């Protein structure tokens, strides 16, 4: 597929042309699945990751801003999705290890009631953020994107991403101050993620 053809498909995709979307899917799906397998070492997970990435592209088609080649954008997106999968796997493995390590300890039900309530309040607090700030926060915290990647995806400056993330974290600290004694590790994780994200 020539570069000019790619750009034409990209423009048609932004306009909601399903045929253009299907053409891009057929053109790159197999090679992108092979690419994803190099990261995930799992054929089924690789296919699901590529499919999820294409679904997101279709859902966000109107706001897409591809400045490089379409092919480069697609493969970079798949790589990011794979890295997110790997990160989520690590978190699940760490959680499983923690469960095993604490299996012999006595259970304090009050602790778990607080944790469940806290998780609900955190989600409610995130939902109350302005739409764009919430989107930036979720891209960073839930999808693991770096600030630079968020800026590219949303077509905004890195400074704007940093400022919005700072405001989001300030809002959470203030809104959840009654849980402050439970939030120390949470915000230490946030600060660590901030450092990684700016890389």
C-alpha positions as CSV (number, residue, x, y, z in Angstrom):
1,X,0.0,0.0,0.0
2,X,1.5,3.3,-1.0
3,X,1.8,6.2,1.5
4,X,-0.7,8.3,-0.5
5,X,-3.2,5.4,-0.3
6,X,-2.7,5.2,3.4
7,X,-3.4,8.9,3.8
8,X,-6.5,8.5,1.8
9,X,-7.7,5.6,3.9
10,X,-6.9,7.6,7.0
11,X,-9.0,10.5,5.9
12,X,-11.9,8.3,4.9
13,X,-11.6,6.5,8.3
14,X,-11.9,9.8,10.1
15,X,-15.1,10.5,8.2
16,X,-16.6,7.2,9.3
17,X,-16.0,5.1,6.2
18,X,-16.3,1.5,7.4
19,X,-14.8,0.2,4.1
20,X,-11.6,2.2,4.7
21,X,-11.4,0.8,8.3
22,X,-11.9,-2.8,6.9
23,X,-9.2,-2.2,4.3
24,X,-6.7,-1.1,7.0
25,X,-7.7,-4.0,9.2
26,X,-7.2,-6.6,6.4
27,X,-4.0,-5.0,5.3
28,X,-2.2,-5.0,8.7
29,X,-4.1,-7.5,11.0
30,X,-1.9,-10.6,10.4
31,X,1.4,-8.8,10.6
32,X,0.4,-6.9,13.7
33,X,-0.7,-10.1,15.4
34,X,2.7,-11.5,14.6
35,X,4.3,-8.3,16.0
36,X,2.2,-8.5,19.2
37,X,3.2,-12.2,19.8
38,X,6.8,-11.1,20.0
39,X,5.9,-9.1,23.2
40,X,3.2,-11.3,24.7
41,X,4.3,-14.8,23.7
42,X,0.7,-15.8,23.4
43,X,-1.2,-16.0,20.1
44,X,-4.7,-15.6,21.5
45,X,-3.7,-12.7,23.7
46,X,-1.9,-11.1,20.7
47,X,-5.0,-11.3,18.5
48,X,-7.2,-9.9,21.3
49,X,-4.8,-7.0,21.8
50,X,-4.7,-6.1,18.1
51,X,-8.5,-6.4,17.9
52,X,-8.9,-4.1,20.9
53,X,-6.6,-1.6,19.4
54,X,-8.6,-1.5,16.2
55,X,-11.8,-1.1,18.2
56,X,-10.3,1.9,20.0
57,X,-9.2,3.4,16.7
58,X,-12.7,3.1,15.3
59,X,-14.2,4.6,18.4
60,X,-11.8,7.5,18.4
61,X,-11.6,7.9,14.6
62,X,-12.9,11.5,14.6
63,X,-10.2,12.7,17.0
64,X,-7.3,10.7,15.5
65,X,-4.3,12.8,14.6
66,X,-1.7,10.7,12.8
67,X,1.3,12.8,11.8
68,X,3.6,9.9,10.9
69,X,2.7,7.1,8.5
70,X,-0.5,5.2,9.3
71,X,1.5,2.0,9.5
72,X,3.9,3.5,12.0
73,X,1.0,4.7,14.1
74,X,-0.7,1.3,14.1
75,X,2.4,-0.6,15.1
76,X,3.2,1.9,17.8
77,X,-0.3,1.6,19.1
78,X,-0.1,-2.2,19.2
79,X,3.3,-2.0,21.0
80,X,1.7,0.3,23.7
81,X,-1.2,-2.0,24.1
82,X,1.1,-5.0,24.5
83,X,3.2,-3.1,27.1
84,X,0.0,-2.3,29.0
85,X,-1.0,-6.0,28.9
86,X,2.5,-6.9,30.3
87,X,2.2,-4.3,33.1
88,X,-1.3,-5.6,34.0
89,X,0.1,-9.2,34.1
90,X,2.9,-8.0,36.4
91,X,0.3,-6.3,38.7
92,X,-1.8,-9.5,38.8
93,X,1.3,-11.6,39.6
94,X,2.4,-9.2,42.3
95,X,-1.2,-9.3,43.8
96,X,-1.2,-13.2,43.6
97,X,2.2,-13.2,45.4
98,X,0.9,-10.9,48.1
99,X,-2.2,-13.0,48.6
100,X,0.0,-16.1,49.1
101,X,2.3,-14.3,51.5
102,X,-0.6,-13.1,53.6
103,X,-2.7,-16.3,53.5
104,X,-1.5,-17.4,56.9
105,X,-2.3,-14.1,58.6
106,X,-5.4,-13.4,60.6
107,X,-8.1,-11.6,58.7
108,X,-9.3,-8.2,59.9
109,X,-12.8,-7.7,58.3
110,X,-12.8,-3.9,59.2
111,X,-9.7,-3.4,57.0
112,X,-11.4,-4.8,54.0
113,X,-14.6,-2.9,54.5
114,X,-12.5,0.3,54.5
115,X,-10.6,-0.8,51.3
116,X,-13.8,-1.5,49.4
117,X,-15.3,1.8,50.4
118,X,-12.1,3.6,49.5
119,X,-12.0,2.1,46.0
120,X,-15.6,3.2,45.4
121,X,-14.8,6.7,46.6
122,X,-11.7,6.9,44.4
123,X,-13.7,5.9,41.4
124,X,-16.4,8.4,42.3
125,X,-13.8,11.1,42.7
126,X,-12.2,10.3,39.4
127,X,-15.7,10.4,37.7
128,X,-16.2,13.9,39.1
129,X,-13.1,15.3,37.3
130,X,-13.8,17.5,34.2
131,X,-14.1,15.3,31.1
132,X,-10.7,16.1,29.5
133,X,-8.8,15.9,32.9
134,X,-10.5,12.5,33.6
135,X,-9.5,11.2,30.2
136,X,-5.9,12.2,30.7
137,X,-5.9,10.7,34.2
138,X,-7.3,7.4,33.0
139,X,-4.9,7.2,30.0
140,X,-2.1,7.5,32.5
141,X,-3.3,5.4,35.4
142,X,-5.4,2.8,33.8
143,X,-3.7,2.4,30.4
144,X,-0.2,3.2,31.5
145,X,0.6,5.7,28.7
146,X,3.5,8.1,29.2
147,X,2.8,11.8,29.2
148,X,4.3,12.1,25.8
149,X,2.1,9.4,24.4
150,X,-1.0,11.0,26.0
151,X,0.0,14.3,24.4
152,X,0.3,12.7,21.0
153,X,-3.0,10.8,21.3
154,X,-5.0,13.9,22.4
155,X,-3.0,16.4,20.3
156,X,-2.1,18.5,23.2
157,X,1.2,19.6,24.8
158,X,3.1,17.6,27.3
159,X,2.9,20.6,29.6
160,X,-0.9,20.5,29.4
161,X,-0.8,16.8,30.3
162,X,1.5,17.5,33.3
163,X,-0.7,20.4,34.5
164,X,-4.0,18.4,34.2
165,X,-2.5,15.4,36.0
166,X,-1.3,17.7,38.8
167,X,-4.8,19.1,39.2
168,X,-6.3,15.6,39.1
169,X,-4.1,14.4,41.9
170,X,-4.7,17.5,43.9
171,X,-8.4,17.0,43.6
172,X,-8.1,13.4,44.7
173,X,-6.0,14.3,47.7
174,X,-8.5,16.9,48.8
175,X,-11.6,14.9,48.0
176,X,-10.3,11.8,49.8
177,X,-8.7,13.5,52.7
178,X,-10.8,11.5,55.2
179,X,-8.9,8.4,53.9
180,X,-5.5,10.1,54.1
181,X,-4.1,7.5,56.4
182,X,-4.9,4.8,53.8
183,X,-3.6,6.9,50.8
184,X,0.1,7.0,51.6
185,X,1.0,4.0,49.5
186,X,-1.4,5.0,46.8
187,X,0.1,8.5,46.3
188,X,3.6,7.1,46.6
189,X,2.7,4.9,43.6
190,X,1.3,8.0,41.8
191,X,4.6,9.9,42.4
192,X,6.6,6.9,41.1
193,X,4.4,6.7,38.1
194,X,4.8,10.4,37.5
195,X,8.6,10.0,37.3
196,X,8.3,7.1,34.9
197,X,5.7,8.8,32.8
198,X,7.8,11.8,32.0
199,X,10.5,9.6,30.4
